[in-house]
């Protein structure tokens, strides 16, 4: 009997170790996808901001306002990522891993067009500073979400409601230009996306199971990377609006 119990315990320990190693490999895959997306977005934003022929395709400079406006192609590039997100969200289970990867990287490249104005309107030093602050904040919150024993489901529901309010407030801010409203939106956005980073990390961890086959695991890693990518990008945008130094 004691020998049987020992075999059971050893089997359970071996299963736990296998799951732990599989989970680490899965999370590493998620982070690698996310980082590759961020790198692609950065390269795309730099090209759009610094290569004049490319920039003129998406933006036109308004000297009276000292800012840039979107061209027709720029508007297409602005809304195209939304279509790709919806495609991934609703069709991911019918897509091959390669198709899902291509869609994710296409989304990341198009997001560079949306972020190019930050390179045009803000100093390079402030962009770099805010990027490193974003990376440190994201890393700390993602680590906490991965290691904490606290269930963050309730926090996630609260943050989702806050995100809906943030979207509504942003739409209102498009019609009523108010510096105070923009400040409130930016502060709220930093808090919301900081919390979502921890929540999404825990959710990705809890959704993992060792019986995933290669295709399912590949799709899950891409969707997890997309969630964390969006948290990082939105946190960066909100912090830029709060801390960025204009040229």
Residue pairs with C-beta under 8 A, 6 or more apart in sequence:
15 210
18 210
19 209
19 210
22 208
22 210
23 205
23 208
26 208
26 212
26 217
26 220
26 221
27 146
27 204
27 205
27 208
29 217
29 221
30 204
30 221
30 224
30 225
30 228
31 225
31 228
32 225
33 101
33 104
33 221
33 222
33 224
33 225
34 225
34 228
34 229
34 232
36 105
36 108
37 104
37 105
37 107
37 108
37 225
37 226
37 229
38 108
38 229
38 232
38 233
40 105
40 108
40 109
40 112
41 108
41 109
41 111
41 112
41 115
41 233
42 112
43 112
44 108
44 109
44 110
44 111
44 112
44 113
44 116
45 112
45 113
45 115
45 116
45 118
45 119
46 112
46 119
47 54
47 112
48 54
48 55
48 58
48 59
48 112
48 113
48 116
49 55
49 116
49 117
49 119
49 120
50 119
55 116
55 120
56 71
57 71
57 73
57 74
58 70
58 71
58 73
58 74
58 77
58 113
58 116
59 68
59 69
59 70
59 71
59 74
59 116
59 117
59 120
60 68
60 69
60 71
61 67
61 68
62 68
62 69
67 117
67 121
68 117
68 120
68 121
70 78
74 113
77 110
77 113
77 114
78 113
78 114
80 110
81 107
81 110
81 111
81 114
84 103
84 106
84 107
84 110
85 107
85 226
87 103
88 95
88 100
88 103
88 104
88 107
88 222
88 223
88 226
92 100
92 219
92 222
92 223
93 219
95 103
95 219
96 215
97 214
97 215
97 218
97 219
97 222
100 218
100 219
100 222
101 222
104 222
104 225
104 226
107 226
108 229
111 233
115 233
115 237
118 127
118 237
118 240
118 244
119 127
120 247
121 244
121 246
121 247
122 240
122 244
122 245
122 246
122 247
123 244
123 245
123 246
123 247
125 245
126 240
126 243
126 244
126 245
127 240
127 244
129 243
130 236
130 239
130 240
130 243
130 244
131 236
133 239
133 243
134 232
134 235
134 236
134 239
135 232
137 194
137 197
137 235
138 197
138 228
138 231
138 232
138 235
141 194
141 195
141 197
141 198
141 201
142 197
142 198
142 201
142 228
144 198
145 152
145 197
145 198
145 199
145 200
145 201
145 202
145 205
146 201
146 202
146 205
148 198
148 202
152 198
152 199
152 202
152 203
155 195
155 198
155 199
156 196
156 199
156 203
159 192
159 195
159 196
159 199
162 188
162 191
162 192
163 192
163 196
165 188
166 185
166 188
166 189
166 192
169 181
169 184
169 185
169 188
170 185
172 181
173 181
173 182
173 185
182 241
183 242
185 238
186 238
186 239
186 241
186 242
187 238
187 242
189 234
189 235
189 237
189 238
190 235
190 238
190 239
190 242
193 231
193 234
193 235
193 238
194 235
196 231
197 228
197 231
197 232
197 235
200 224
200 227
200 228
200 231
201 228
203 227
204 220
204 224
204 227
204 228
207 220
207 224
208 220
212 220
